[in-house]
Amino acid sequence: MKYGWKYSSKLVLGTTLVGVLLAGCSGKNNENGKANENENVGGQTSQNEGAASTGEQLSYSLYAPAMTTPINLDGPITQEVMKKSGLHWDKVEIGNGGDLSQQINLKLAAGSFPDAIILPSDSLVWSRLINEKKLLPLDDYFTNPDAYPNLAKIDKRIIDYWRASDGHIYFVPSAYEPVIDNPSAWQGNAQGLWVQNTILKKAGMTTDDLRTIDGFEKYLSAIKDFKDDKGRNIIPLSLGGENFAGLEIVMSMFGVRSTDNGYNEQADGTVVPDYKLPGFKSAFQWLNHLDLNGLLDPETSFQKKDLFKEKVNNLRYGAMLFGGWDNPNVTTLKNHNIPEAITYNELEKKGFPDGWFYPTELPTMKDVKLAQYANYNPFGTNGAGISAKAKDPDQIMKGLDWMQTNEAFVLMEYGPESSGAYKMENGAAVENYDVFRGPKFWGGDNGGMASVTQYGFWWWKNLASVGSSHIKTMESPWPAYNAMLYKAEEINHKQGTFGLTPKAARIKPTIGGAVEKYGPVQNDIRMKYYAKMLLAKNDADFQTAYDQFLNEMKVRGHDEETITEFNKEYQAYSDTPAGKITVDIKQTLPRNVYSDKPAIIGE
């Protein structure tokens, strides 16, 4: 057999594996887990196979209601994971793709609670299970390095982040960053300003000319009457797809954070919603000014994403303030008969094709600090809880301790080395592309998920694992179109729009409270009046729409109640261990983006 060793393990953002992980997963037993290919692992202690806490080897049941891909317990990789961890699962039940709360209701009503359960870390279902005393507090397992060395190595900030209101931790997080202050340089934040190279050059300008809002507007005005190769007018600026997708970036330029729930933390310790800040009105006045002067896509206020993507791929825009991911660069490569896999280095030497979009710094204003919109969440995606009535919780936790190791991650990702999906070289995992993307792994039927079921790779990382960023892996140079996404995140770091998810964005609304009740109403009001403000015919019309917006938020949206309630929750959260967490990212682990040769990452 001829092996096609390809130096590429940690998802170079290629469409193949991204599509596999983000597409709807299906099967007979279990899946929907949030696998994060931007994760980390480093420094965990690898042990021998997990020894039971008693002399007896017990069998356990596992329930994963958020997952819809089943797992074959006789699969070779599954069997190896059970052998190495010392955990034998005799029953694994998955979900039906429906509402988690309803599934849990049925499970509890039937009186059959499993030995262990996997849920999304931020699910409100955890609170119910805790209140009904279905789960075992796990605090002691994270403070016993002699018996559980790898659980004890989990950063205390991660444990504190997931503590329940009673002060205990009830699940083992997975897919977390093992070194919070030294994460991967790639966290998937490609938002920002993207500009078409051909149009910028034709305007006789450079990216340096776009550094201020005045300079950016001069560029938009200069290209207003440009035509594309089909004789259609170039649309100077887009805000992305539907529902004002790029508004958070515009708001950032005016010093307002509008992502997530839109609350902005103030110097006095309170939080106010974005629309209560003067920058909010200024941002919409600017957008209205652009619209009146023909500089903004007139369909911004109502278009659907498919219409936006059609215009993007036909190079209708001169610039975009948006999320970055729907840029047309793959289509542009195809249209110029350039291989999609061409590296950034190769394409730069060859010359970027006409119509190429690349990110550049956001325009700024004097004395206005850009607001954060690119968030960093190092705390994990799933959690594994243990039943208060589990037969031998120490044995389960011993197995989950082993699953925090680098050895476990590689096994759960690729299977044993004998599977042929990878080999170890200079201490790094080197993926065999032909095998790992072949029919027994991700290239199989049903997008590879049938292979997940049959063999057992990837699935078990949803139960317990660290993130991948500190696992040594040999990575191929990134394709040029993905390098642009990486460059956008570099700009976000440089301009200060990247950071730990703010406290205000981490707070869940009180069940039955004003925020939960009126949040959907407020969102409908926003969509209606965003369009009215953007499309106002003159300053007076704009002021009328703005005043009506504020009145609607007050009367129909009950914003006085929601703001009061949210501030109360914010203050309470600020006093918890999770609310006191800070992160100081001194450096990040680079990816192999700009070279022509494979390189080891994760160190």
C-alpha positions as CSV (number, residue, x, y, z in Angstrom):
1,M,0.0,0.0,0.0
2,K,1.3,3.4,-0.9
3,Y,0.9,5.8,2.0
4,G,0.1,9.5,1.2
5,W,1.6,11.1,4.2
6,K,0.4,14.7,4.4
7,Y,1.6,17.0,7.0
8,S,-1.7,18.4,8.1
9,S,-3.5,17.5,11.3
10,K,-5.0,20.4,13.0
11,L,-7.6,21.5,10.6
12,V,-6.1,24.1,8.3
13,L,-9.6,25.4,7.9
14,G,-10.0,23.5,4.7
15,T,-13.6,23.1,3.7
16,T,-13.5,19.3,3.9
17,L,-13.2,18.8,7.7
18,V,-14.9,22.0,8.6
19,G,-17.8,20.8,6.6
20,V,-17.8,17.5,8.3
21,L,-17.8,18.9,11.8
22,L,-20.3,21.7,11.2
23,A,-22.7,19.8,9.0
24,G,-25.7,18.2,10.5
25,C,-24.6,14.9,12.0
26,S,-26.8,11.8,11.9
27,G,-26.7,8.1,12.8
28,K,-28.2,5.6,15.1
29,N,-26.7,6.2,18.4
30,N,-25.1,9.5,19.3
31,E,-23.8,12.9,18.3
32,N,-24.1,16.6,18.0
33,G,-21.2,17.3,20.2
34,K,-19.3,20.5,19.7
35,A,-15.9,19.4,18.5
36,N,-13.6,22.4,18.3
37,E,-10.6,22.0,16.0
38,N,-9.0,25.1,17.5
39,E,-8.3,23.4,20.9
40,N,-5.3,22.6,23.1
41,V,-3.7,19.8,25.0
42,G,-0.3,20.4,26.4
43,G,1.5,19.3,29.4
44,Q,-0.8,16.6,30.7
45,T,0.7,13.6,32.4
46,S,0.2,10.4,30.4
47,Q,-0.4,7.4,32.6
48,N,-0.8,3.7,32.1
49,E,-4.2,2.3,31.4
50,G,-6.7,3.6,34.0
51,A,-6.9,1.4,37.0
52,A,-10.2,0.8,38.7
53,S,-10.6,2.1,42.2
54,T,-11.7,-1.4,43.3
55,G,-10.6,-4.8,42.2
56,E,-13.8,-5.2,40.2
57,Q,-14.1,-4.1,36.6
58,L,-17.6,-2.5,36.3
59,S,-19.6,-1.5,33.3
60,Y,-21.4,1.9,33.0
61,S,-24.1,3.6,31.1
62,L,-23.7,6.9,29.2
63,Y,-26.3,9.4,27.9
64,A,-25.5,12.1,25.4
65,P,-28.8,13.8,24.5
66,A,-27.2,16.6,22.5
67,M,-25.6,14.1,20.1
68,T,-27.2,12.3,17.3
69,T,-24.4,10.1,15.9
70,P,-24.4,6.6,17.4
71,I,-21.3,4.7,18.5
72,N,-20.6,1.1,18.0
73,L,-19.3,-0.2,21.3
74,D,-17.5,-3.0,19.4
75,G,-15.6,-0.6,17.1
76,P,-11.8,-1.0,17.2
77,I,-11.0,2.5,18.3
78,T,-13.8,2.5,20.8
79,Q,-12.5,-0.8,22.3
80,E,-9.0,0.7,22.5
81,V,-10.3,3.8,24.2
82,M,-12.1,1.7,26.8
83,K,-9.1,-0.5,27.3
84,K,-6.7,2.4,27.8
85,S,-9.1,4.4,30.1
86,G,-10.2,1.4,32.1
87,L,-13.8,2.4,31.5
88,H,-16.2,-0.1,30.1
89,W,-19.4,1.3,28.7
90,D,-22.1,-1.3,28.1
91,K,-24.8,1.2,27.1
92,V,-24.5,4.5,25.2
93,E,-27.7,6.4,24.5
94,I,-27.9,9.4,22.2
95,G,-30.5,12.1,21.6
96,N,-33.2,12.5,19.0
97,G,-32.2,16.0,17.8
98,G,-35.0,17.6,19.7
99,D,-35.2,20.0,22.6
100,L,-32.7,19.0,25.4
101,S,-35.0,19.9,28.2
102,Q,-37.8,17.7,26.8
103,Q,-35.4,14.8,26.4
104,I,-34.2,15.2,30.0
105,N,-37.8,15.4,31.2
106,L,-38.6,12.1,29.6
107,K,-35.5,10.5,30.9
108,L,-36.2,11.6,34.5
109,A,-39.9,10.6,34.2
110,A,-38.8,7.1,33.2
111,G,-36.7,7.0,36.4
112,S,-33.6,5.8,34.5
113,F,-30.7,8.1,34.9
114,P,-27.3,7.0,33.5
115,D,-24.0,6.7,35.3
116,A,-22.6,9.5,33.2
117,I,-24.1,12.3,31.0
118,I,-22.6,14.5,28.3
119,L,-24.2,17.9,27.8
120,P,-23.0,21.2,26.3
121,S,-21.2,23.1,29.0
122,D,-23.4,26.1,29.0
123,S,-26.7,24.2,28.9
124,L,-29.3,25.2,31.4
125,V,-30.2,21.5,31.9
126,W,-27.2,21.3,34.3
127,S,-29.0,23.5,36.8
128,R,-32.1,21.3,36.8
129,L,-30.0,18.1,37.3
130,I,-28.1,19.8,40.1
131,N,-31.3,21.1,41.8
132,E,-32.8,17.6,41.6
133,K,-29.6,16.1,43.1
134,K,-28.9,13.8,40.2
135,L,-25.3,14.7,39.9
136,L,-22.2,14.1,42.1
137,P,-20.1,17.1,43.1
138,L,-16.6,16.5,41.7
139,D,-14.6,19.2,43.5
140,D,-12.2,16.8,45.2
141,Y,-11.1,15.1,42.0
142,F,-9.6,18.4,40.7
143,T,-7.5,18.9,43.8
144,N,-6.0,15.4,44.2
145,P,-2.9,15.3,42.0
146,D,-1.7,12.0,43.4
147,A,-4.7,10.1,42.3
148,Y,-6.0,12.3,39.4
149,P,-2.9,14.2,38.1
150,N,-4.4,15.3,34.8
151,L,-7.6,16.6,36.3
152,A,-5.6,18.4,38.9
153,K,-3.7,20.2,36.1
154,I,-6.8,21.8,34.6
155,D,-6.4,25.5,35.1
156,K,-8.4,26.6,38.2
157,R,-10.0,29.4,36.2
158,I,-11.7,26.8,34.0
159,I,-13.0,24.9,37.1
160,D,-14.2,28.2,38.6
161,Y,-15.8,29.2,35.4
162,W,-18.2,26.2,35.5
163,R,-18.9,26.2,39.2
164,A,-22.6,26.0,40.0
165,S,-24.4,28.6,42.2
166,D,-23.8,26.4,45.2
167,G,-20.1,26.6,44.7
168,H,-19.5,23.1,43.5
169,I,-18.3,21.8,40.1
170,Y,-20.5,19.0,38.6
171,F,-18.9,18.1,35.4
172,V,-15.5,17.5,33.7
173,P,-15.1,20.1,30.9
174,S,-13.8,19.0,27.5
175,A,-12.2,20.8,24.6
176,Y,-10.8,23.5,26.9
177,E,-7.5,25.4,26.4
178,P,-4.9,23.7,28.7
179,V,-2.8,26.9,28.8
180,I,-5.3,29.7,28.9
181,D,-2.7,32.5,28.7
182,N,-0.9,30.8,25.7
183,P,-3.6,29.7,23.3
184,S,-3.5,29.0,19.6
185,A,-3.1,32.1,17.5
186,W,-6.1,30.9,15.5
187,Q,-9.5,31.1,17.3
188,G,-11.7,31.6,14.3
189,N,-12.2,35.3,14.5
190,A,-12.0,36.6,10.9
191,Q,-14.3,39.6,11.4
192,G,-13.3,43.0,10.2
193,L,-12.8,45.1,7.1
194,W,-12.1,43.2,3.9
195,V,-11.2,45.1,0.7
196,Q,-11.1,44.0,-3.0
197,N,-7.5,44.5,-4.3
198,T,-8.5,45.4,-7.9
199,I,-10.9,48.1,-6.9
200,L,-8.5,49.6,-4.3
201,K,-5.7,49.7,-6.9
202,K,-8.0,51.2,-9.5
203,A,-8.9,54.0,-7.1
204,G,-5.2,54.9,-6.8
205,M,-5.3,54.2,-3.0
206,T,-3.6,51.8,-0.5
207,T,-4.8,50.4,2.7
208,D,-3.0,53.2,4.6
209,D,-5.5,55.6,3.1
210,L,-8.3,53.6,4.8
211,R,-7.0,54.0,8.4
212,T,-9.5,56.7,9.3
213,I,-13.3,56.8,8.8
214,D,-12.8,59.9,6.6
215,G,-10.2,58.2,4.5
216,F,-12.4,55.1,4.2
217,E,-15.4,57.2,3.1
218,K,-13.2,58.8,0.5
219,Y,-12.4,55.4,-0.9
220,L,-16.1,54.4,-1.0
221,S,-16.9,57.7,-2.8
222,A,-14.1,57.2,-5.3
223,I,-15.4,53.8,-6.4
224,K,-19.1,54.6,-6.4
225,D,-19.3,54.9,-10.2
226,F,-16.9,52.0,-11.0
227,K,-18.2,49.2,-13.2
228,D,-17.5,45.5,-13.0
229,D,-16.5,43.4,-16.1
230,K,-20.2,42.9,-16.9
231,G,-21.0,46.6,-16.8
232,R,-22.7,46.6,-13.4
233,N,-22.1,49.3,-10.8
234,I,-19.7,48.3,-8.1
235,I,-21.4,48.4,-4.7
236,P,-18.9,50.3,-2.5
237,L,-19.7,48.7,0.9
238,S,-21.6,45.7,2.3
239,L,-22.4,44.8,5.9
240,G,-22.5,41.1,5.2
241,G,-25.5,38.7,5.1
242,E,-28.9,39.0,6.7
243,N,-29.9,40.7,9.9
244,F,-27.2,43.4,9.7
245,A,-24.5,40.8,10.2
246,G,-21.6,43.3,10.1
247,L,-23.2,45.8,12.4
248,E,-21.0,44.7,15.4
249,I,-17.9,45.8,13.4
250,V,-19.4,49.2,12.6
251,M,-20.4,49.7,16.2
252,S,-16.8,48.8,17.2
253,M,-15.6,51.7,15.1
254,F,-17.8,54.0,17.2
255,G,-16.6,52.5,20.5
256,V,-19.7,50.4,21.2
257,R,-19.8,46.6,21.8
258,S,-23.0,45.2,20.2
259,T,-22.2,41.5,20.1
260,D,-24.1,38.9,22.1
261,N,-26.6,40.7,24.3
262,G,-25.2,44.1,23.5
263,Y,-24.4,45.2,27.1
264,N,-21.4,47.4,27.6
265,E,-19.4,47.3,30.9
266,Q,-19.0,50.8,32.4
267,A,-16.3,52.2,34.7
268,D,-18.6,52.4,37.6
269,G,-19.3,48.6,37.5
270,T,-22.7,48.8,35.8
271,V,-23.7,47.7,32.3
272,V,-25.8,49.5,29.8
273,P,-27.2,48.3,26.5
274,D,-25.5,49.4,23.3
275,Y,-28.4,51.7,22.2
276,K,-28.0,53.8,25.3
277,L,-24.5,54.9,24.3
278,P,-24.0,57.9,22.1
279,G,-21.8,55.9,19.7
280,F,-24.8,53.8,18.8
281,K,-26.7,56.7,17.3
282,S,-23.5,58.1,15.7
283,A,-22.9,54.7,14.0
284,F,-26.4,54.6,12.5
285,Q,-26.1,58.2,11.4
286,W,-23.0,57.3,9.6
287,L,-24.6,54.3,7.9
288,N,-27.6,56.4,6.9
289,H,-25.2,59.0,5.5
290,L,-23.5,56.3,3.4
291,D,-26.9,55.0,2.2
292,L,-28.1,58.5,1.2
293,N,-24.9,58.9,-0.8
294,G,-25.1,55.6,-2.6
295,L,-22.1,54.1,-0.8
296,L,-23.8,51.2,1.0
297,D,-25.6,48.2,-0.4
298,P,-29.3,49.3,-0.4
299,E,-30.3,45.7,0.2
300,T,-28.4,45.5,3.5
301,S,-31.6,46.0,5.5
302,F,-33.5,43.0,4.1
303,Q,-31.4,40.7,2.0
304,K,-31.0,37.0,2.7
305,K,-27.7,35.3,3.0
306,D,-27.9,33.5,-0.3
307,L,-28.4,36.8,-2.2
308,F,-25.4,38.3,-0.3
309,K,-23.2,35.4,-1.3
310,E,-24.3,35.6,-4.9
311,K,-23.2,39.2,-5.0
312,V,-20.0,38.4,-3.1
313,N,-18.9,35.7,-5.6
314,N,-19.7,38.0,-8.5
315,L,-17.3,40.6,-7.0
316,R,-20.0,43.2,-6.7
317,Y,-18.4,44.8,-3.6
318,G,-15.5,47.1,-3.2
319,A,-15.3,46.5,0.6
320,M,-17.1,44.5,3.3
321,L,-17.4,45.0,7.0
322,F,-18.4,41.5,7.9
323,G,-17.4,38.1,9.5
324,G,-14.8,37.2,6.8
325,W,-15.9,33.6,6.2
326,D,-18.1,34.3,3.2
327,N,-15.3,36.0,1.2
328,P,-15.1,35.0,-2.5
329,N,-11.4,34.0,-2.6
330,V,-12.0,30.3,-3.3
331,T,-14.3,31.2,-6.2
332,T,-11.8,33.7,-7.5
333,L,-9.0,31.0,-7.5
334,K,-11.3,28.7,-9.5
335,N,-12.2,31.4,-12.0
336,H,-8.5,32.0,-12.6
337,N,-7.6,28.3,-12.9
338,I,-5.4,28.5,-9.8
339,P,-5.3,25.4,-7.6
340,E,-7.3,25.9,-4.4
341,A,-4.5,24.4,-2.4
342,I,-2.0,27.0,-3.4
343,T,-0.2,28.4,-0.4
344,Y,-0.1,32.0,0.6
345,N,3.7,32.1,-0.1
346,E,3.3,30.7,-3.6
347,L,0.4,33.0,-4.4
348,E,2.1,36.0,-3.2
349,K,5.1,35.3,-5.4
350,K,2.8,34.5,-8.4
351,G,0.7,37.6,-7.7
352,F,-2.8,37.7,-6.2
353,P,-5.5,37.4,-8.9
354,D,-7.9,40.3,-9.7
355,G,-10.8,40.3,-7.3
356,W,-8.9,39.0,-4.4
357,F,-10.2,40.1,-1.0
358,Y,-7.9,40.6,2.0
359,P,-8.4,42.0,5.5
360,T,-7.0,45.3,6.6
361,E,-7.2,47.4,9.7
362,L,-10.5,49.0,10.8
363,P,-10.8,52.7,10.2
364,T,-10.6,54.6,13.5
365,M,-11.6,58.0,14.9
366,K,-9.6,60.2,17.2
367,D,-10.2,59.5,20.9
368,V,-12.5,56.6,20.2
369,K,-11.3,53.1,21.3
370,L,-12.4,50.2,19.1
371,A,-14.8,48.0,21.0
372,Q,-14.2,44.2,21.3
373,Y,-16.1,41.9,19.0
374,A,-13.7,39.0,18.5
375,N,-14.2,36.8,21.6
376,Y,-11.9,34.1,23.1
377,N,-13.5,31.2,25.0
378,P,-10.9,28.9,26.6
379,F,-13.4,27.1,28.9
380,G,-14.6,24.2,26.8
381,T,-17.6,23.1,24.9
382,N,-19.0,20.0,26.6
383,G,-19.1,18.6,30.1
384,A,-19.3,15.1,31.5
385,G,-21.3,14.7,34.7
386,I,-21.5,11.7,37.0
387,S,-24.6,10.3,38.6
388,A,-25.0,10.7,42.3
389,K,-25.8,7.0,42.3
390,A,-23.0,5.8,40.0
391,K,-21.6,2.4,41.1
392,D,-18.0,3.5,41.4
393,P,-17.5,7.2,40.6
394,D,-13.7,7.0,41.4
395,Q,-13.3,4.4,38.6
396,I,-15.1,6.7,36.1
397,M,-13.1,9.7,37.2
398,K,-9.9,7.7,36.8
399,G,-10.8,7.0,33.2
400,L,-11.7,10.6,32.6
401,D,-8.4,11.6,34.1
402,W,-6.5,9.5,31.5
403,M,-8.6,11.1,28.7
404,Q,-7.0,14.5,29.5
405,T,-3.6,13.3,28.2
406,N,-2.0,13.9,24.8
407,E,-1.9,10.1,24.3
408,A,-5.6,9.9,24.7
409,F,-6.3,12.8,22.4
410,V,-4.2,11.3,19.6
411,L,-5.9,7.9,20.1
412,M,-9.4,9.5,20.0
413,E,-8.6,11.6,17.0
414,Y,-6.9,9.0,14.8
415,G,-7.1,5.6,16.5
416,P,-4.0,3.6,17.3
417,E,-0.9,4.1,15.1
418,S,-1.5,0.7,13.5
419,S,-4.7,2.2,11.9
420,G,-2.4,4.0,9.4
421,A,-4.2,7.3,9.9
422,Y,-1.0,8.9,11.3
423,K,2.5,8.2,12.4
424,M,4.7,9.8,15.1
425,E,7.7,11.8,13.7
426,N,10.0,13.9,15.9
427,G,7.5,13.8,18.7
428,A,4.6,15.1,16.5
429,A,1.6,13.4,15.0
430,V,1.8,13.3,11.2
431,E,-1.5,12.7,9.5
432,N,-1.7,10.2,6.6
433,Y,-4.0,12.2,4.4
434,D,-5.0,9.3,2.2
435,V,-6.2,7.2,5.1
436,F,-7.6,9.9,7.4
437,R,-9.6,11.5,4.6
438,G,-10.4,8.1,3.2
439,P,-13.4,5.8,3.6
440,K,-12.6,4.4,7.0
441,F,-12.3,7.9,8.5
442,W,-13.6,11.3,7.3
443,G,-14.0,10.4,3.7
444,G,-16.6,7.7,4.3
445,D,-20.3,7.7,3.5
446,N,-22.6,10.2,5.3
447,G,-19.8,12.7,5.5
448,G,-17.6,10.4,7.5
449,M,-20.1,10.2,10.4
450,A,-21.0,6.6,9.6
451,S,-17.3,5.8,10.0
452,V,-17.3,7.6,13.3
453,T,-20.0,5.3,14.5
454,Q,-18.4,2.1,13.1
455,Y,-14.8,2.7,14.2
456,G,-15.0,5.1,17.1
457,F,-12.6,8.0,16.3
458,W,-13.5,11.6,17.2
459,W,-16.6,10.6,19.1
460,W,-15.0,10.0,22.5
461,K,-13.5,13.5,22.6
462,N,-17.0,14.7,23.4
463,L,-16.9,12.8,26.6
464,A,-13.5,14.1,27.8
465,S,-10.5,15.7,26.2
466,V,-8.4,18.7,26.2
467,G,-8.2,21.1,23.2
468,S,-5.7,20.5,20.5
469,S,-3.5,23.6,20.4
470,H,-0.7,22.3,22.6
471,I,-0.5,18.9,20.9
472,K,2.6,18.6,18.8
473,T,1.4,18.1,15.2
474,M,3.1,18.4,11.8
475,E,1.0,20.9,9.9
476,S,1.1,21.7,6.2
477,P,1.2,25.3,5.0
478,W,-2.3,26.7,4.9
479,P,-4.0,27.4,1.6
480,A,-3.9,31.1,0.7
481,Y,-7.6,31.6,1.1
482,N,-7.4,30.3,4.7
483,A,-4.3,32.4,5.3
484,M,-6.5,35.5,4.8
485,L,-8.8,34.4,7.6
486,Y,-5.8,34.0,9.9
487,K,-4.5,37.4,8.9
488,A,-7.8,38.9,9.9
489,E,-7.5,37.5,13.3
490,E,-4.0,38.8,13.6
491,I,-5.4,42.3,12.8
492,N,-8.0,41.8,15.5
493,H,-5.2,41.1,18.0
494,K,-3.2,44.1,16.9
495,Q,-6.2,46.5,17.1
496,G,-7.5,45.3,20.4
497,T,-10.8,44.0,19.2
498,F,-9.9,40.5,20.4
499,G,-10.2,39.3,24.0
500,L,-11.7,37.0,26.6
501,T,-15.5,36.9,26.3
502,P,-16.7,39.8,28.4
503,K,-18.5,39.1,31.7
504,A,-21.8,40.6,30.4
505,A,-21.8,38.1,27.5
506,R,-21.4,35.1,29.8
507,I,-24.5,35.7,31.8
508,K,-27.5,33.5,31.1
509,P,-31.0,35.1,31.5
510,T,-33.0,34.2,34.6
511,I,-35.6,31.6,33.7
512,G,-38.9,33.3,33.7
513,G,-37.3,36.7,34.2
514,A,-37.8,40.0,32.3
515,V,-34.7,39.5,30.0
516,E,-35.9,36.0,28.9
517,K,-39.5,37.3,28.5
518,Y,-38.8,40.5,26.6
519,G,-35.5,39.6,24.8
520,P,-37.3,38.3,21.6
521,V,-39.5,41.4,21.6
522,Q,-36.6,43.7,21.8
523,N,-34.8,41.8,19.0
524,D,-37.8,42.3,16.7
525,I,-37.8,46.0,17.6
526,R,-34.2,46.3,16.8
527,M,-34.6,44.7,13.3
528,K,-37.5,46.9,12.5
529,Y,-35.9,50.2,13.5
530,Y,-32.4,49.3,12.3
531,A,-33.9,49.3,8.8
532,K,-35.8,52.5,9.4
533,M,-32.7,54.4,10.7
534,L,-30.5,53.1,7.9
535,L,-33.0,54.0,5.2
536,A,-34.1,57.4,6.6
537,K,-34.6,60.0,3.9
538,N,-33.1,62.9,5.8
539,D,-31.8,63.9,9.2
540,A,-35.3,64.7,10.5
541,D,-36.6,61.3,9.3
542,F,-33.6,59.7,11.0
543,Q,-34.3,61.4,14.3
544,T,-38.0,60.4,14.2
545,A,-37.0,56.8,13.7
546,Y,-34.4,56.9,16.4
547,D,-36.8,58.4,18.9
548,Q,-39.5,55.8,18.0
549,F,-36.9,53.1,18.5
550,L,-36.1,54.2,22.0
551,N,-39.8,54.6,22.9
552,E,-40.6,51.1,21.5
553,M,-37.7,49.6,23.6
554,K,-39.1,51.3,26.7
555,V,-42.8,50.6,26.2
556,R,-43.1,47.4,24.3
557,G,-39.6,46.0,25.1
558,H,-39.9,46.9,28.9
559,D,-36.2,47.9,28.8
560,E,-36.3,49.5,32.2
561,E,-37.1,46.2,33.7
562,T,-34.6,44.2,31.6
563,I,-31.8,46.7,32.3
564,T,-32.5,46.6,36.0
565,E,-32.7,42.8,36.1
566,F,-29.6,42.3,34.0
567,N,-27.5,44.7,36.2
568,K,-28.6,42.7,39.2
569,E,-27.5,39.5,37.6
570,Y,-24.3,41.1,36.4
571,Q,-23.4,42.3,39.9
572,A,-24.1,38.9,41.4
573,Y,-22.0,37.2,38.7
574,S,-19.2,39.6,39.3
575,D,-18.9,38.4,42.9
576,T,-18.6,34.7,41.9
577,P,-15.3,33.0,41.1
578,A,-16.2,33.0,37.4
579,G,-16.9,36.7,37.5
580,K,-13.4,37.4,38.8
581,I,-11.6,35.5,36.1
582,T,-9.0,37.4,34.1
583,V,-6.8,36.3,31.2
584,D,-3.5,37.9,30.2
585,I,-2.5,36.6,26.8
586,K,1.2,37.3,26.6
587,Q,1.8,35.2,23.4
588,T,0.0,32.8,21.2
589,L,1.1,29.6,19.5
590,P,1.4,30.3,15.8
591,R,0.1,28.1,13.0
592,N,2.0,27.1,9.9
593,V,0.3,29.7,7.7
594,Y,2.9,31.6,5.7
595,S,5.6,29.0,4.9
596,D,6.1,26.6,2.0
597,K,7.1,23.6,4.1
598,P,5.4,21.4,6.8
599,A,6.3,22.5,10.3
600,I,5.6,21.3,13.9
601,I,2.9,23.3,15.7
602,G,1.7,23.1,19.3
603,E,5.0,24.0,21.0
